[in-house]
Amino acid sequence: NMGAIAGWNSANVYQQAIARIADAIDAN
């Protein structure tokens, strides 16, 4: 199911973005 794969992939990218934002907040 390509839709399920795309959904998991965007969730993974979103999670990485949250981690980077959290790192940026911690740096300040």
N, CA, C and O atoms as CSV, one atom per row, in Angstrom:
chain,resi,resn,atom,element,x,y,z
A,1,ASN,N,N,0.857,-1.197,0.000
A,1,ASN,CA,C,0.000,0.000,0.000
A,1,ASN,C,C,0.890,1.244,0.000
A,1,ASN,O,O,1.518,1.561,1.010
A,2,MET,N,N,0.943,1.943,-1.125
A,2,MET,CA,C,1.820,3.113,-1.242
A,2,MET,C,C,1.387,4.232,-0.295
A,2,MET,O,O,2.226,4.981,0.205
A,3,GLY,N,N,0.088,4.347,-0.050
A,3,GLY,CA,C,-0.395,5.389,0.860
A,3,GLY,C,C,0.133,5.180,2.273
A,3,GLY,O,O,0.508,6.138,2.949
A,4,ALA,N,N,0.162,3.924,2.717
A,4,ALA,CA,C,0.665,3.630,4.060
A,4,ALA,C,C,2.153,3.940,4.148
A,4,ALA,O,O,2.624,4.478,5.150
A,5,ILE,N,N,2.894,3.597,3.089
A,5,ILE,CA,C,4.331,3.880,3.072
A,5,ILE,C,C,4.562,5.389,3.100
A,5,ILE,O,O,5.415,5.869,3.847
A,6,ALA,N,N,3.820,6.133,2.303
A,6,ALA,CA,C,3.969,7.588,2.268
A,6,ALA,C,C,3.615,8.190,3.630
A,6,ALA,O,O,4.284,9.117,4.086
A,7,GLY,N,N,2.589,7.682,4.269
A,7,GLY,CA,C,2.189,8.183,5.582
A,7,GLY,C,C,3.261,7.923,6.627
A,7,GLY,O,O,3.562,8.796,7.442
A,8,TRP,N,N,3.843,6.716,6.608
A,8,TRP,CA,C,4.912,6.399,7.559
A,8,TRP,C,C,6.123,7.275,7.297
A,8,TRP,O,O,6.768,7.751,8.232
A,9,ASN,N,N,6.433,7.488,6.020
A,9,ASN,CA,C,7.601,8.293,5.665
A,9,ASN,C,C,7.415,9.727,6.137
A,9,ASN,O,O,8.347,10.308,6.694
A,10,SER,N,N,6.237,10.319,5.932
A,10,SER,CA,C,6.055,11.693,6.390
A,10,SER,C,C,6.061,11.768,7.903
A,10,SER,O,O,6.519,12.764,8.463
A,11,ALA,N,N,5.563,10.736,8.586
A,11,ALA,CA,C,5.610,10.726,10.047
A,11,ALA,C,C,7.060,10.691,10.519
A,11,ALA,O,O,7.418,11.349,11.495
A,12,ASN,N,N,7.895,9.916,9.818
A,12,ASN,CA,C,9.308,9.819,10.174
A,12,ASN,C,C,9.999,11.160,9.965
A,12,ASN,O,O,10.772,11.601,10.815
A,13,VAL,N,N,9.723,11.811,8.835
A,13,VAL,CA,C,10.320,13.123,8.551
A,13,VAL,C,C,9.855,14.143,9.589
A,13,VAL,O,O,10.647,14.956,10.067
A,14,TYR,N,N,8.561,14.094,9.935
A,14,TYR,CA,C,8.001,15.014,10.929
A,14,TYR,C,C,8.689,14.825,12.278
A,14,TYR,O,O,9.009,15.795,12.966
A,15,GLN,N,N,8.914,13.552,12.650
A,15,GLN,CA,C,9.560,13.255,13.923
A,15,GLN,C,C,10.987,13.797,13.940
A,15,GLN,O,O,11.438,14.332,14.952
A,16,GLN,N,N,11.698,13.659,12.816
A,16,GLN,CA,C,13.057,14.196,12.732
A,16,GLN,C,C,13.036,15.715,12.837
A,16,GLN,O,O,13.901,16.306,13.483
A,17,ALA,N,N,12.049,16.350,12.205
A,17,ALA,CA,C,11.944,17.812,12.273
A,17,ALA,C,C,11.707,18.259,13.714
A,17,ALA,O,O,12.302,19.237,14.165
A,18,ILE,N,N,10.846,17.552,14.435
A,18,ILE,CA,C,10.584,17.885,15.838
A,18,ILE,C,C,11.866,17.767,16.654
A,18,ILE,O,O,12.146,18.613,17.504
A,19,ALA,N,N,12.649,16.714,16.393
A,19,ALA,CA,C,13.898,16.524,17.126
A,19,ALA,C,C,14.859,17.674,16.856
A,19,ALA,O,O,15.528,18.153,17.771
A,20,ARG,N,N,14.931,18.118,15.605
A,20,ARG,CA,C,15.830,19.233,15.269
A,20,ARG,C,C,15.358,20.526,15.910
A,20,ARG,O,O,16.172,21.311,16.396
A,21,ILE,N,N,14.051,20.755,15.917
A,21,ILE,CA,C,13.512,21.961,16.552
A,21,ILE,C,C,13.799,21.915,18.057
A,21,ILE,O,O,14.168,22.930,18.648
A,22,ALA,N,N,13.632,20.755,18.672
A,22,ALA,CA,C,13.913,20.610,20.101
A,22,ALA,C,C,15.383,20.902,20.381
A,22,ALA,O,O,15.707,21.558,21.372
A,23,ASP,N,N,16.274,20.421,19.516
A,23,ASP,CA,C,17.704,20.708,19.679
A,23,ASP,C,C,17.954,22.206,19.587
A,23,ASP,O,O,18.734,22.752,20.367
A,24,ALA,N,N,17.305,22.871,18.649
A,24,ALA,CA,C,17.503,24.309,18.471
A,24,ALA,C,C,17.008,25.072,19.704
A,24,ALA,O,O,17.636,26.039,20.134
A,25,ILE,N,N,15.889,24.634,20.262
A,25,ILE,CA,C,15.357,25.284,21.464
A,25,ILE,C,C,16.320,25.066,22.635
A,25,ILE,O,O,16.590,25.992,23.400
A,26,ASP,N,N,16.834,23.849,22.772
A,26,ASP,CA,C,17.759,23.552,23.865
A,26,ASP,C,C,19.042,24.366,23.739
A,26,ASP,O,O,19.669,24.700,24.743
A,27,ALA,N,N,19.432,24.684,22.505
A,27,ALA,CA,C,20.676,25.424,22.282
A,27,ALA,C,C,20.538,26.872,22.729
A,27,ALA,O,O,21.538,27.523,23.029
A,28,ASN,N,N,19.307,27.385,22.776
A,28,ASN,CA,C,19.125,28.803,23.108
A,28,ASN,C,C,19.108,29.029,24.616
A,28,ASN,O,O,18.963,30.164,25.068
